[in-house]
Amino acid sequence: MGLARLAAIHVNDSKKAKGSRVDRHEHIGAGSIGRAGFRNLMTDARLAAIPKFLETPKDETLDHDRKNLATLRRLAASRFRIGRDSDELPVKTAAFSSR
C-alpha cells in the first residue's frame, strides 16, 4: 500500500493481544498496544499530516474522547521524554494534526 496512499488512521488501543484476530477497542494506552506504541505513532513525522480518528469506547458525555485526545496530544508533545510507563521509549516528535 505505501504511506503515500494512507488517507487516515483509526486510532484505538486493543483489549486483545496482537494476532488474536479479535477487534475489541480500548482507551489509548490502556490496552496491549500501550503508550509506547501510541508515542511512536504520534511522533512519526511521516504520519504527522495524516488525519487520525478516535475509535475508542464512548460515553454519553464524551469525556472519554476528551481524555483519549489529551493523551494523544501529550504523547505527540513528549519529545525524547520517557514517561512513567516502563515500556515507553524515546522517539522523535512530529506535530499532531487535529484535522
DSSP file (Angstrom, degrees, kcal/mol; ACC not computed):
  #  RESIDUE AA STRUCTURE BP1 BP2  ACC     N-H-->O    O-->H-N    N-H-->O    O-->H-N    TCO  KAPPA ALPHA  PHI   PSI    X-CA   Y-CA   Z-CA
    1    1 A M              0   0    0      0, 0.0     4,-0.2     0, 0.0     3,-0.1   0.000 360.0 360.0 360.0 -56.4    0.0    0.0    0.0
    2    2 A G    >   -     0   0    0      1,-0.1     3,-1.2     2,-0.1     4,-0.3   0.240 360.0 -89.4  87.3 149.4    2.6    2.6    1.0
    3    3 A L  G >  S+     0   0    0      1,-0.3     3,-1.3     2,-0.2    -1,-0.1   0.798 119.1  68.2 -64.0 -30.0    2.5    5.7    3.1
    4    4 A A  G 3  S+     0   0    0      1,-0.3    -1,-0.3    -3,-0.1    -2,-0.1   0.766 104.1  44.2 -62.5 -24.3    1.6    7.9    0.0
    5    5 A R  G <  S+     0   0    0     -3,-1.2     2,-0.7    -4,-0.2    -1,-0.3   0.439  82.9 113.5 -99.8  -1.0   -1.8    6.1   -0.2
    6    6 A L    <   +     0   0    0     -3,-1.3     3,-0.1    -4,-0.3    -3,-0.0  -0.626  36.8 173.6 -76.0 114.3   -2.6    6.3    3.5
    7    7 A A        -     0   0    0     -2,-0.7     2,-0.3     1,-0.3    -1,-0.2   0.764  59.2  -6.7 -95.6 -29.0   -5.6    8.6    3.8
    8    8 A A        -     0   0    0     42,-0.1     2,-0.4     2,-0.0    -1,-0.3  -0.985  55.7-134.9-162.8 160.1   -6.5    8.3    7.5
    9    9 A I  E     -a   52   0A   0     42,-2.2    44,-2.9    -2,-0.3     2,-0.6  -0.991  11.3-146.9-127.1 125.1   -5.7    6.4   10.7
   10   10 A H  E     -a   53   0A   0     -2,-0.4     2,-0.6    42,-0.2    44,-0.2  -0.825  24.8-151.4 -87.4 122.9   -8.3    5.0   13.1
   11   11 A V  E     +a   54   0A   0     42,-3.5    44,-2.8    -2,-0.6     2,-0.3  -0.866  35.0 127.0-108.8 119.1   -6.8    5.2   16.5
   12   12 A N        -     0   0    0     -2,-0.6    15,-0.2    42,-0.2     2,-0.1  -0.959  48.8-121.4-159.7 150.1   -7.6    2.9   19.3
   13   13 A D  E     -B   26   0B   0     13,-2.0    13,-1.9    -2,-0.3     2,-0.4  -0.367  35.6-116.7 -82.5 174.6   -5.8    0.6   21.7
   14   14 A S  E     -B   25   0B   0     11,-0.2    18,-3.0     1,-0.1    19,-0.2  -0.955  11.9-156.2-123.7 131.3   -6.6   -3.1   21.7
   15   15 A K  S    S+     0   0    0      9,-2.8     2,-0.3    -2,-0.4    -1,-0.1   0.789  85.7  54.3 -69.3 -27.4   -8.2   -5.2   24.5
   16   16 A K  S    S-     0   0    0      8,-0.4    16,-0.2     6,-0.3     3,-0.1  -0.731  93.9 -99.7-110.1 158.0   -6.6   -8.3   23.0
   17   17 A A    >   -     0   0    0     -2,-0.3     3,-1.8     1,-0.2     5,-0.3  -0.261  51.6 -78.0 -72.3 158.8   -3.0   -9.1   22.0
   18   18 A K  T 3  S+     0   0    0      1,-0.3    -1,-0.2     2,-0.1    -4,-0.0  -0.274 119.1  23.9 -52.7 136.6   -1.6   -8.9   18.5
   19   19 A G  T 3  S+     0   0    0     -3,-0.1    -1,-0.3     3,-0.1    -2,-0.1   0.452  84.6 115.7  85.0   0.3   -2.6  -11.9   16.4
   20   20 A S  S <  S-     0   0    0     -3,-1.8    -2,-0.1     2,-0.2     3,-0.1   0.673  72.6-137.4 -75.8 -15.1   -5.7  -12.7   18.5
   21   21 A R        +     0   0    0      1,-0.2     2,-0.4    -4,-0.2    -3,-0.1   0.769  65.7 122.2  61.5  27.3   -7.9  -11.9   15.5
   22   22 A V        -     0   0    0     -5,-0.3     2,-0.9     2,-0.1    -6,-0.3  -0.987  52.3-156.0-121.5 125.7  -10.3  -10.1   17.9
   23   23 A D        +     0   0    0     -2,-0.4     2,-0.5    -3,-0.1    -9,-0.0  -0.724  32.7 150.9-104.2  82.2  -11.0   -6.4   17.2
   24   24 A R        -     0   0    0     -2,-0.9    -9,-2.8    -8,-0.1    -8,-0.4  -0.961  37.8-136.1-116.4 116.8  -12.0   -5.0   20.7
   25   25 A H  E     -B   14   0B   0     -2,-0.5     2,-0.3   -11,-0.2   -11,-0.2  -0.386  23.1-178.5 -77.6 147.1  -11.3   -1.4   21.2
   26   26 A E  E     -B   13   0B   0    -13,-1.9   -13,-2.0    -2,-0.1    29,-0.1  -0.897  36.0 -83.7-136.3 164.1   -9.7    0.1   24.3
   27   27 A H    >   -     0   0    0     -2,-0.3     3,-2.3   -15,-0.2     4,-0.4  -0.334  64.2 -77.5 -68.5 153.6   -8.8    3.6   25.5
   28   28 A I  T 3  S+     0   0    0      1,-0.3    -1,-0.2     2,-0.2     7,-0.1  -0.291 117.2   3.8 -56.8 124.2   -5.4    5.0   24.4
   29   29 A G  T 3  S+     0   0    0      5,-0.2     6,-0.4    -3,-0.1    -1,-0.3   0.373 109.6  92.9  83.2  -4.3   -2.6    3.5   26.4
   30   30 A A  S <  S+     0   0    0     -3,-2.3    -2,-0.2     4,-0.2     2,-0.1   0.425  80.0  53.7-101.5   0.4   -4.9    1.1   28.4
   31   31 A G  S    S-     0   0    0     -4,-0.4   -16,-0.2    -5,-0.1     4,-0.1  -0.292 106.2 -67.1-119.4-157.3   -4.6   -1.9   26.1
   32   32 A S  S    S+     0   0    0    -18,-3.0   -14,-0.1   -16,-0.2   -17,-0.1   0.673 124.1  58.6 -75.4 -17.5   -2.0   -4.2   24.5
   33   33 A I  S  > S-     0   0    0    -19,-0.2     4,-0.9   -16,-0.1    -1,-0.2   0.916  91.8-172.7 -75.0 -43.8   -0.5   -1.5   22.3
   34   34 A G  H  >  -     0   0    0      1,-0.2     4,-1.5     2,-0.2    -5,-0.2   0.095  40.9 -63.7  76.4 171.2    0.3    0.7   25.2
   35   35 A R  H  > S+     0   0    0     -6,-0.4     4,-2.8     1,-0.2     5,-0.2   0.841 128.6  61.1 -64.3 -34.4    1.6    4.2   25.4
   36   36 A A  H  > S+     0   0    0      1,-0.2     4,-2.3     2,-0.2    -1,-0.2   0.916 104.1  49.4 -61.0 -42.9    4.9    3.4   23.7
   37   37 A G  H  X S+     0   0    0     -4,-0.9     4,-1.9    -3,-0.2    -1,-0.2   0.904 114.0  45.0 -62.5 -41.2    3.1    2.3   20.6
   38   38 A F  H  X S+     0   0    0     -4,-1.5     4,-2.9     2,-0.2    -2,-0.2   0.832 109.1  56.0 -74.3 -31.5    1.0    5.5   20.5
   39   39 A R  H  X S+     0   0    0     -4,-2.8     4,-1.4     2,-0.2    -2,-0.2   0.932 108.6  48.9 -62.3 -43.3    4.0    7.6   21.2
   40   40 A N  H  X S+     0   0    0     -4,-2.3     4,-0.5    -5,-0.2     3,-0.2   0.921 113.4  46.7 -60.6 -43.9    5.7    6.1   18.2
   41   41 A L  H >< S+     0   0    0     -4,-1.9     3,-0.8     1,-0.2    -2,-0.2   0.934 115.1  45.3 -61.5 -47.5    2.5    6.8   16.1
   42   42 A M  H 3< S+     0   0    0     -4,-2.9    52,-0.5     1,-0.2    -1,-0.2   0.629 116.0  45.1 -78.1 -13.5    2.1   10.4   17.3
   43   43 A T  H 3< S+     0   0    0     -4,-1.4     2,-0.8    -3,-0.2    -1,-0.2   0.345  80.3 111.2-111.1   5.9    5.8   11.3   16.9
   44   44 A D    X<  -     0   0    0     -3,-0.8     3,-2.1    -4,-0.5     4,-0.5  -0.727  57.9-152.9 -83.0 112.4    6.5    9.8   13.5
   45   45 A A  G >  S+     0   0    0     -2,-0.8     3,-0.9     1,-0.3     4,-0.4   0.787  92.1  63.7 -56.9 -30.2    7.0   12.8   11.2
   46   46 A R  G 3  S+     0   0    0      1,-0.2    -1,-0.3     2,-0.1     3,-0.1   0.739 108.7  40.9 -67.2 -21.0    5.8   10.7    8.2
   47   47 A L  G X  S+     0   0    0     -3,-2.1     3,-1.2    -6,-0.2    -1,-0.2   0.403  84.8 100.6-105.7   0.5    2.3   10.4    9.8
   48   48 A A  T <  S+     0   0    0     -3,-0.9    49,-0.5    -4,-0.5    -1,-0.1   0.850  86.6  41.8 -59.2 -39.1    2.0   14.0   11.1
   49   49 A A  T 3  S+     0   0    0     -4,-0.4    -1,-0.3    -3,-0.1    -2,-0.1   0.484  90.5 103.7 -90.0  -2.3   -0.3   15.3    8.3
   50   50 A I  S <  S-     0   0    0     -3,-1.2    47,-0.2     1,-0.1   -42,-0.1  -0.686  79.1-116.0 -82.6 126.4   -2.5   12.1    8.2
   51   51 A P        -     0   0    0      0, 0.0   -42,-2.2     0, 0.0     2,-0.4  -0.319  28.7-153.9 -60.5 142.4   -5.9   12.7    9.9
   52   52 A K  E     -a    9   0A   0     45,-0.4     2,-0.5   -44,-0.2   -42,-0.2  -0.980   5.2-160.9-123.9 132.4   -6.4   10.5   12.9
   53   53 A F  E     -a   10   0A   0    -44,-2.9   -42,-3.5    -2,-0.4     2,-0.3  -0.946  21.0-123.2-116.9 127.7   -9.9    9.4   14.1
   54   54 A L  E     +a   11   0A   0     -2,-0.5   -42,-0.2   -44,-0.2   -44,-0.0  -0.516  28.1 176.0 -68.3 129.4  -10.6    8.2   17.7
   55   55 A E        +     0   0    0    -44,-2.8    -1,-0.1    -2,-0.3   -29,-0.1  -0.352  37.2 125.8-127.9  49.1  -12.2    4.7   17.6
   56   56 A T  S    S-     0   0    0      1,-0.1   -29,-0.1   -31,-0.1     9,-0.1  -0.585  71.6 -70.6-106.3 165.8  -12.3    4.2   21.3
   57   57 A P        -     0   0    0      0, 0.0     2,-0.3     0, 0.0    -1,-0.1  -0.272  55.8-143.2 -56.8 142.5  -15.1    3.3   23.7
   58   58 A K        -     0   0    0      6,-0.1     2,-0.3    -3,-0.1    -3,-0.0  -0.699  14.7-163.1-109.4 157.8  -17.6    6.2   24.1
   59   59 A D    >   -     0   0    0     -2,-0.3     3,-0.9     1,-0.0     6,-0.1  -0.861  38.8-102.4-128.8 170.0  -19.6    7.5   27.0
   60   60 A E  T 3  S+     0   0    0     -2,-0.3    -1,-0.0     1,-0.2    -2,-0.0   0.821 120.6  45.9 -63.8 -32.2  -22.6    9.9   26.9
   61   61 A T  T 3  S-     0   0    0      1,-0.0    -1,-0.2    -3,-0.0    -3,-0.0   0.574 102.3-128.7 -87.8  -9.6  -20.6   12.9   27.9
   62   62 A L    <>  +     0   0    0     -3,-0.9     4,-2.0     3,-0.1     5,-0.1   0.637  67.2 134.5  65.5  17.0  -17.7   12.3   25.5
   63   63 A D  H  >  +     0   0    0      1,-0.2     4,-2.4     2,-0.2     5,-0.2   0.873  67.7  57.1 -60.1 -36.7  -15.3   12.6   28.5
   64   64 A H  H  > S+     0   0    0      1,-0.2     4,-2.9     2,-0.2    -1,-0.2   0.911 105.4  50.4 -61.8 -41.3  -13.5    9.5   27.3
   65   65 A D  H  > S+     0   0    0      1,-0.2     4,-2.7     2,-0.2     5,-0.2   0.919 110.1  49.9 -62.2 -43.0  -12.9   11.2   23.9
   66   66 A R  H  X S+     0   0    0     -4,-2.0     4,-2.2     2,-0.2    -2,-0.2   0.909 113.5  45.8 -62.1 -41.8  -11.5   14.3   25.6
   67   67 A K  H  X S+     0   0    0     -4,-2.4     4,-2.3     2,-0.2    -2,-0.2   0.915 113.4  48.6 -68.2 -43.2   -9.2   12.2   27.8
   68   68 A N  H  X S+     0   0    0     -4,-2.9     4,-2.3     2,-0.2    -2,-0.2   0.914 112.8  48.1 -63.4 -42.3   -8.0   10.0   24.8
   69   69 A L  H  X S+     0   0    0     -4,-2.7     4,-2.5    -5,-0.2    -2,-0.2   0.907 110.7  51.0 -64.4 -42.1   -7.4   13.1   22.7
   70   70 A A  H  X S+     0   0    0     -4,-2.2     4,-2.5    -5,-0.2    -1,-0.2   0.898 109.5  51.3 -61.8 -40.4   -5.4   14.7   25.6
   71   71 A T  H  X S+     0   0    0     -4,-2.3     4,-2.5     2,-0.2    -2,-0.2   0.935 110.5  48.1 -61.9 -46.4   -3.3   11.6   25.9
   72   72 A L  H  X S+     0   0    0     -4,-2.3     4,-2.3     1,-0.2    -2,-0.2   0.907 112.1  49.3 -62.0 -41.3   -2.5   11.5   22.2
   73   73 A R  H  X S+     0   0    0     -4,-2.5     4,-1.6     2,-0.2    -1,-0.2   0.901 110.7  50.3 -65.6 -40.0   -1.6   15.2   22.3
   74   74 A R  H  < S+     0   0    0     -4,-2.5     4,-0.2     1,-0.2    -2,-0.2   0.926 111.7  48.1 -61.9 -44.4    0.6   14.7   25.3
   75   75 A L  H >< S+     0   0    0     -4,-2.5     3,-1.1     1,-0.2    -2,-0.2   0.884 109.3  53.2 -64.8 -37.8    2.4   11.8   23.6
   76   76 A A  H 3< S+     0   0    0     -4,-2.3     3,-0.4     1,-0.2    18,-0.3   0.837 113.4  43.7 -64.6 -32.4    2.8   13.9   20.5
   77   77 A A  T 3< S+     0   0    0     -4,-1.6    -1,-0.2     1,-0.2    -2,-0.2   0.338  86.5  98.1 -92.8   6.5    4.5   16.6   22.5
   78   78 A S    X   -     0   0    0     -3,-1.1     3,-2.1    -4,-0.2    -1,-0.2   0.541  57.0-177.6 -79.0  -7.3    6.6   14.2   24.6
   79   79 A R  T 3  S-     0   0    0     -3,-0.4    13,-0.2     1,-0.3     3,-0.1   0.580  70.2 -23.1   2.7 103.7    9.8   14.6   22.5
   80   80 A F  T 3  S+     0   0    0     11,-1.5     2,-0.5     1,-0.2    -1,-0.3   0.568 103.4 130.9  58.2  13.5   12.6   12.4   23.9
   81   81 A R    <   -     0   0    0     -3,-2.1     2,-0.5    10,-0.2    -1,-0.2  -0.828  51.0-144.0 -97.5 132.1   10.9   12.2   27.3
   82   82 A I        -     0   0    0     -2,-0.5     7,-0.1    -3,-0.1     4,-0.1  -0.839  22.5-151.9 -93.7 127.3   10.4    8.8   28.9
   83   83 A G        -     0   0    0     -2,-0.5     5,-0.1     2,-0.2    -1,-0.1   0.051  34.5 -79.0 -86.8-163.8    7.2    8.7   30.9
   84   84 A R  S    S+     0   0    0      3,-0.1     2,-0.3     2,-0.0    -1,-0.0   0.772 103.4  88.4 -71.0 -27.8    6.1    6.7   33.9
   85   85 A D  S >  S-     0   0    0      1,-0.1     3,-1.5     2,-0.0    -2,-0.2  -0.567  73.5-142.4 -78.0 133.8    5.4    3.5   31.9
   86   86 A S  T 3  S+     0   0    0     -2,-0.3    -1,-0.1     1,-0.3    -2,-0.0   0.673  97.3  63.0 -69.7 -16.2    8.4    1.3   31.6
   87   87 A D  T 3  S+     0   0    0      2,-0.0     2,-0.4     0, 0.0    -1,-0.3   0.448  78.7 108.7 -88.0   1.6    7.5    0.3   28.0
   88   88 A E    <   -     0   0    0     -3,-1.5   -52,-0.1    -5,-0.1   -54,-0.0  -0.643  49.6-169.2 -83.3 131.8    7.9    3.9   26.8
   89   89 A L        -     0   0    0     -2,-0.4     2,-0.2   -53,-0.1    -8,-0.1  -0.910  28.5-104.5-118.2 146.0   10.9    4.6   24.6
   90   90 A P        +     0   0    0      0, 0.0     2,-0.3     0, 0.0    -8,-0.1  -0.490  48.2 165.6 -69.8 136.8   12.2    8.0   23.5
   91   91 A V        -     0   0    0     -2,-0.2   -11,-1.5   -10,-0.1   -10,-0.2  -0.930  41.6 -81.7-142.9 166.0   11.4    8.8   19.8
   92   92 A K        -     0   0    0     -2,-0.3     2,-0.4   -13,-0.2   -14,-0.1  -0.367  46.3-125.7 -70.0 151.6   11.5   11.9   17.6
   93   93 A T        -     0   0    0    -16,-0.1     2,-0.3   -49,-0.1   -50,-0.2  -0.788  24.3-176.9-104.3 141.8    8.5   14.2   17.8
   94   94 A A        -     0   0    0    -52,-0.5   -15,-0.1    -2,-0.4   -50,-0.1  -0.903  39.6 -89.1-125.8 159.1    6.3   15.5   15.0
   95   95 A A        -     0   0    0     -2,-0.3     2,-0.5     1,-0.1   -18,-0.0  -0.416  41.2-121.1 -68.1 143.7    3.4   17.9   15.2
   96   96 A F        -     0   0    0    -23,-0.1     2,-0.6    -2,-0.1   -48,-0.1  -0.754  18.8-143.0 -88.1 126.6    0.0   16.4   15.8
   97   97 A S        -     0   0    0    -49,-0.5   -45,-0.4    -2,-0.5   -48,-0.0  -0.803  12.7-170.4 -89.6 122.6   -2.6   17.1   13.2
   98   98 A S              0   0    0     -2,-0.6    -1,-0.1     1,-0.2   -49,-0.1   0.025 360.0 360.0-102.0  26.9   -6.0   17.7   14.6
   99   99 A R              0   0    0    -49,-0.1    -1,-0.2   -46,-0.0   -46,-0.0   0.491 360.0 360.0 -65.1 360.0   -7.9   17.6   11.3
